Amino acid sequence: MVVPVVPSGTLRDICHHIFPQRAAIDVESLEPELKAKTKYNFPKAKELYYNKGL
């Protein structure tokens, strides 16, 4: 059986397209200091989005 050699970055790149990389977190579940800053700067924000990365 012949196993093709795949560059290491290729599998990571494929996973980026298959699995969502953006995630959301409720402002209310943030640490107190970060929650206070977020509410001060963005009073209408209900959730924040971030890149999960791999």
C-alpha distance (Angstrom), angle and dihedral (degrees) to the residues before:
residue distance angle dihedral
M1 . . .
V2 3.80 . .
V3 3.78 117.1 .
P4 3.80 114.0 -159.9
V5 3.77 116.6 -129.0
V6 3.79 110.5 -122.0
P7 3.80 120.8 -165.6
S8 3.81 109.8 -111.5
G9 3.82 94.3 -119.3
T10 3.80 92.2 55.3
L11 3.81 96.1 70.0
R12 3.79 90.4 47.4
D13 3.80 90.2 50.5
I14 3.80 91.2 50.7
C15 3.82 91.2 50.2
H16 3.81 90.1 52.3
H17 3.80 88.5 60.7
I18 3.80 96.3 43.3
F19 3.79 100.6 44.1
P20 3.81 122.2 48.1
Q21 3.79 112.8 -111.2
R22 3.80 97.7 -166.4
A23 3.78 118.6 84.0
A24 3.79 133.3 178.5
I25 3.79 131.9 -141.2
D26 3.80 127.8 -168.8
V27 3.79 114.6 -113.9
E28 3.81 89.0 -131.8
S29 3.81 91.4 61.8
L30 3.82 94.8 55.1
E31 3.79 123.8 106.7
P32 3.83 111.1 -84.9
E33 3.82 96.7 -106.5
L34 3.80 94.2 47.2
K35 3.81 91.2 43.6
A36 3.82 90.9 53.8
K37 3.82 92.6 49.0
T38 3.79 92.0 46.9
K39 3.81 93.2 49.2
Y40 3.82 90.5 47.7
N41 3.82 95.2 49.1
F42 3.82 98.5 33.2
P43 3.83 107.8 23.6
K44 3.84 94.3 172.5
A45 3.81 96.1 49.2
K46 3.80 114.7 117.3
E47 3.81 98.0 175.5
L48 3.78 139.4 12.3
Y49 3.79 126.6 -139.6
Y50 3.78 125.8 -142.4
N51 3.79 139.1 171.8
K52 3.79 111.5 -104.1
G53 3.78 93.9 -160.4
L54 3.79 122.5 -168.5
